[in-house]
Each structure stands twice: as C-alpha cells, then as structure tokens.
Amino acid sequence: MTSEPNPLPPTPAEKLLADAVREPRDLTRYLHYLKAAHAERLPLAVVPLDAALNWSRANAIWPLTFGLACCAIEMMAVGASKYDLDRFGSGAFRPTPRQADLMIVAGTVTHKMAPRVLKLYEQMPDPKFVMAMGACTIGGGPYCKYGYHVVKGIDRFLPVDVCVPGCPPRPEALIDALLFLQQKIATTGRTLAGRYLGVKS
Amino acid sequence: MTPQEVHAKLSEKFGAAIGEWQEPAAGDSSVSVNAEKLADVCRFLRDEPGFKFDYLRLVSGVDRNDCILSVYHLYSYTHNHELVLRVDLDRAAPRVHSVTHLWPSADWHEREAYDMLGIVYEGHPDLHRILLPEDWDGYPLRKDYVPPKEYHGISNE
C-alpha cells in the first residue's frame, strides 16, 4: 500500500501503468501508458524509466549454473528443449556468479556445503534473487528429523525470494516460480512505480 | 570355494587368530579374525593360489553397542568366490591395521569408516575425514551419537 494515499481517483494513465507493472513481460502495455501519459502531460522523468528497467530485468533473469542434488535434474529439464526456459529469457545459465541474477538452490544443502553456497551468493552482483527449489532447501525435507548434516532450510543463511515445494518439484512448478519471480521483480520492493501506485503482485 | 571351506583352511594356518565358524542367522556368513593378525591373514588370502582374493569390494563398519566391527568384503576374479571378513574392535579405542598396502581400493573405504565410526586404521597413507568437514565433532554412525545443536552459526534444531 502507498504510504501517502492519493486523494484523487487514478487517471487513465495511472490505471494503465498499474496494468503494465502487473504484466511485466508485455512491453506494449508500457507503450500504451506512455501514450496516455503524454496526452495527460504527466511528469514522466522517473517512473517509466524505472518500470522499463524492471521490465528488462524481469525478462532476462540469468540463473547461476549450479545444482546440488536430484532437484537439479528437474532444473536441467526445465532448461532443455521440452520446457525451454529460454521462452522467458532465463535460458542463459551463467557459469560464473559475476554474471548471474538468480540463484536456484536445487538440492539438499549440507552444513559442509552451506559456506560455499553463501560465497557464491556473495559473489553475485545486485540486484540478485534466490529460489529455494524442493523440500530440502525449504525445510530440510526428508532429512529434517534425523539428518544431522543437513541445513534445515536455506533461509537460515540466505534471503529467499521464492520457495518451490515438491520432492523434486515438477518442471511446471519451477516455471511457475520463475513467472512469480518476474511479477515480484516488476511490482514489489525495487520498483518506484509499484510503490507509487500501491500495486502488489 | 565356500566361506566354510575358506574358514577351515584359515584355521589350519592361523589357529586361534581365526574365530569359530558360525552359521549366520541372516545374510552373508562371515569369518572373524583377530585384529592383530588381520594384515597377515589378508596377505595370505590375496596371494595363496587356492584363494586369490584379488579384489576388495568394500570396507565398512558396524556399531554393535558392545564392540565395533570392521568388515571386509573380498572377491576373487580368478576363482569366482567371495568372503566376508570381520574384525571385532574395542569400542573405546577401535584400532586395526590398514589393508591399503594390499588393496589400494581400501583407501577411501577406510577413510569413510573412520569418518562415520571413528575406527583408526594404522598405516593408512592419509587418514582423515572424507565426507564430513574436518572440524566436525563425533562419529555419526555410532549408536550413542548426539547431533550438534548448531554448526558454524547455523542452527540445527
């Protein structure tokens, strides 16, 4: 919600902007908004630039090439031709954390591995996002009770943006999580447009 | 050659170092060997033309509460027969001679048994933990193991 409620009802341009950030993958909505804003003579300096940046950010999320256990097999299936992550601009799995936006933690994280995962995360440039894929990364999964060596949820040492439940999750679930993350990038926290209009995903 | 035949021949050669023959309640039958004689028995099993146990499949450990076992699964490609050796060790300080000088495949297997049960293999070329971090406390496959409450600041509760 906005911190300062707008006393006036939203103008057509503002409605179009709210519409545009709800569907960050469709740039034509921004173009409609720009047209309406131009007609209304709105001050445009900050908001559309921010929205356009988020639009590009949401549509080119480059994940880190990085798998820890069986969930990684499903992640690879999502990257391959049948599920084809490239459709959403996320097929470019980067071999170095310096070029990656998204860390898909796919598989069981042990106490021995946790510092290595954290180091990779710290090497990624901002803005960066973390996806906890599968039961193990969310809460320890089958190792929760007797797994002395497993970290019971990666949120104990990493800030997690999206959780993908499953053991392992279906490829469709990972795609759904990616689309959710795109919405999140475009609408919450990091966008001035989202804050200005009080739009939430 | 059946395990019982191997046992008879070993008893003939090594006498009291080889335990009594016991029919197993379930699973593979095993031959018990005195820890001090293990290396000699293994060398004999590997080199004797009638045995030729040229392949060590597996070294593992078992916690039996009153003692700790080090277990060796041997196989012979020459004669197509197999044998399970068992060594009973003192639970307070389990020590036995390494067999890496006879079968190099024992290297990582012995490190794993050391990592999980704390069996010290004397004469091993590089005995340290193989799966867990070096600074881990305790041996997880022991029956009285208590998992750590936290490790390097990450809670384990």
Boltz contact constraints between the chains, C-beta under 6 A:
constraints:
  - contact:
      token1: [A, 111]
      token2: [B, 151]
      max_distance: 6.0
  - contact:
      token1: [A, 112]
      token2: [B, 133]
      max_distance: 6.0
  - contact:
      token1: [A, 148]
      token2: [B, 140]
      max_distance: 6.0
  - contact:
      token1: [A, 148]
      token2: [B, 147]
      max_distance: 6.0
  - contact:
      token1: [A, 151]
      token2: [B, 154]
      max_distance: 6.0
  - contact:
      token1: [A, 156]
      token2: [B, 154]
      max_distance: 6.0
  - contact:
      token1: [A, 157]
      token2: [B, 154]
      max_distance: 6.0
